[in-house]
């Protein structure tokens, strides 16, 4: 076996197809177990969570077999959000945490994300080592040293209590009506419970997972249904999570959608005003809108740009001592509370601002005017390298020349799906659209 396994956020692909097969999951579990048991000592353990995909059963069992074959004891959390694994890995004194999820991808996909003993996602060096051991194979332990597996029944409750502890203790949500869309995913029980226990009137959507409907026409990537429900019910706020609940999109009382950039703008300005924003700096990926950057500059806040991916954002935050970061797509990372993006915590912090200020969601979620931005995706087949095609390179060069400093152009290969993403920003929308369409056309010709 050859080929790179890890992408922007762990290993991901179509379930029952390489690399997301039971055999590869077993191999990855064994490799990760061996990696974290290098000292040969006993009493090593791994925490495993998953979302609601049908293939989660298969991958969970295969990972368990791999880990126990190298002497690791396995603690199975069942369906919990990704940030719950980040929280519970150090809390339960585990050496490694694993989340089985393909995040916002459709149900036929799945993925494996690894967390270190500190609850943060593994760095590139650790992933490279586990990847190589997966491909090479590892020796199992002696039969008397095989690990044990145990189901942890209260993982969700532990997460719920931790999330509630991030909300101001003197604040209640009484009188607020909140629509929560859980995308038929990992937070389908936890998110409505948290909001109800804090006093909100809860209208829950996407809370009937059947293994095949995760992210299907709902959640943070399809917030239109939740927006309609907000308008129908006169709700004060809509909160849309994705399949593993590590990202969020908000909807104000008018049904208008607010992305991660608007949420980060509010938090950064508020935290800066009270002296809480470390280094007066926000970390955000290259996808964040130019309007956010201008807003932060006017507020005396620095924007630290990172490569795409919440893991890259978190690594930059840790390297520079920052406590707030995220992505336009809705990953909001607040390391004061969690080791990764947490859509529910971000929604609660927004609600806390609504209560504190007495202002509506529409007021708090419109912090800056966005610069026109257009993103188009082109799917490609296995083995294709469209960005290396001469025609694509020429189209990109021509697009940059046409923008001539009046906008921004970003072309990249997705780290989680077989897509080429073409994004441009410019005040001149006609020019922006023409540039994107020309590059998309060249990529389509190449694939």
Secondary structure, DSSP 4 states (H G I P E B T S, - for coil): --S--EETTEEEEETTSTTSSHHHHHHHHHHHHHHHTTT--S--EEEEEE-S-TTHHHHHHHHHHHHHHTT-EEEEEEE--HHHHHHHHHHTT-SEEEEE--TTS-TTEEEEEEEETTSSBP-HHHHHHHHHHHHH--PPPPGGG---EEE-TTHHHHHHHHHHTTS-TT---TT-EEEEE-TTSTTTTHHHHHHHHTT-EEEEES----SS-TTTT-STT-THHHHHHHHHHT-SEEEEE-TTSS-EEEE-TTS-EE-HHHHHHHHHHHHHHTT-SGGGEEEEETTS-HHHHHHHHHTT-EEEEE-SSHHHHHHHHHHHT--EEE-TTS-EEETTT-SS--HHHHHHHHHHHHHHH---HHHHT--SPPPPEEEEEEE--TT--GGGSHHHHHHHHHHHHHHTTSEEEEEEE-SSSSEEEEEEEES-HHHHHHHHHHHHHHHHHH-
